[in-house]
Amino acid sequence: MTISIRSVQKQFGRYPALNNVDLEIADGELLALLGPSGSGKTTLLRAIAGLEFPDAGQVLFHDKDVTYASAAARRVGFVFQQYALFKHMTVAKNIAFGLDVRKGKDKPPKAEIARRVDELLKLVELDGLGGRYPSQLSGGQRQRVALSRALAVQPSVLLLDEPFGALDATVRKSLRKELRRVHDATGVTTIFVTHDQEEALELADRVAILNKGQIEQIGSPREVHDNPASAFVCGFVGESNRFEGKVAGGKFTAGPLVLPALDLADGAGVGFVRPHDFVLADHGVEARVERVNAQGALARVDAVLADGTRVEVAASRADADLFTGSVKLAVGKSHVYAA
Ligand SMILES: Nc1ncnc2c1ncn2[C@@H]1O[C@H](COP(=O)(O)OP(=O)(O)OP(=O)(O)O)[C@@H](O)[C@H]1O
């Protein structure tokens, strides 16, 4: 199912939650909506679901205008952060719910529903647990049931709102991989909301970054990380050192640090250097090493520039010992924007 969002606006009171949002989602795509709290992610997801209606603009499913169609008519599957499972029903009954409530010829025969439930339990690796009640499951297992239940009705699109938000880091990581696997197995167009950039970058085909009700950039995880379209995206996606300074004659200067800014007009600027883009060199900006924290394959170095600016450097663990006393840092890649 392709989905088109055209000039969608939604206002709550005086504040626009969505401000002229345009977005095209390809059939079978897994798209992440990433942004800080209050940026409009949930409102956009709800407008796609039919749980919220825009003040202006259109939502199209396969070129059909569904802007004001109900959630049921759109056949969307929804998974929320809080497991909205029915406590008094077994796992199998929960998964079957959307099929059980169908009427007449729309309702599949009992055996067919049972077969589908089994298939879904296997898909999310919960086979054998169909007879349990939600209270007998872990948080991660409950979210898998919620995912199966959403998929049971063969939705045209699967929408997930912070589905792993309430779970601990390890479970989150494994469910992330699971969602990707389930998505690849079913091919259903999937949109999920998260404020966790690591989750978005690891899981999605493309990431749409929202800020104050607008999409600042949409692209593959690599594009948004390596070529951020704005200072906001650069600061929000991936780790970075941020410097405030001035652009003059194609150069950005912040204290002792000078970065190229070829396309920018003179004026105030903001520069970013990712921790791994600082490299030890013979020529470069002087830095005093304060602390080296070697963890896993990386050494994280806290250093201070001559003007007192603190920077974080990420180097390979093998180079950890080279960071002592005073060092010189060259900048491999940087990003500068007008302030
Ligand atoms: N029903 C509502 N009534 C009034 N204001 C609302 C309502 N729903 C959302 N808002 C406001 O709209 C803006 C966008 O909210 P939204 O929930 O879409 O953001 P979000 O990016 O999903 O945030 P979070 O990550 O905190 O869930 C916020 O300023 C929010 O306060």
The ligand as an ORCA input file, in Angstrom:
! r2SCAN-3c Opt
* xyz 0 1
  N      -5.480     16.041     21.779
  C      -4.629     17.071     21.883
  N      -5.026     18.246     22.406
  C      -4.203     19.310     22.484
  N      -2.930     19.300     22.080
  C      -2.460     18.166     21.542
  C      -3.262     16.991     21.421
  N      -2.522     16.015     20.868
  C      -1.298     16.554     20.638
  N      -1.256     17.838     21.045
  C      -0.106     18.747     20.917
  O       0.382     18.660     19.592
  C       1.795     18.655     19.561
  C       2.306     17.376     18.887
  O       1.978     16.259     19.700
  P       2.335     14.764     19.318
  O       1.745     13.884     20.370
  O       1.960     14.516     17.916
  O       3.924     14.792     19.448
  P       4.945     13.582     19.524
  O       6.066     13.968     18.641
  O       4.253     12.305     19.252
  O       5.403     13.666     21.035
  P       5.750     12.473     22.089
  O       7.043     11.845     21.613
  O       5.927     13.214     23.384
  O       4.593     11.534     22.086
  C       2.244     18.794     21.006
  O       2.522     20.146     21.251
  C       1.054     18.324     21.790
  O       1.016     18.943     23.049
*
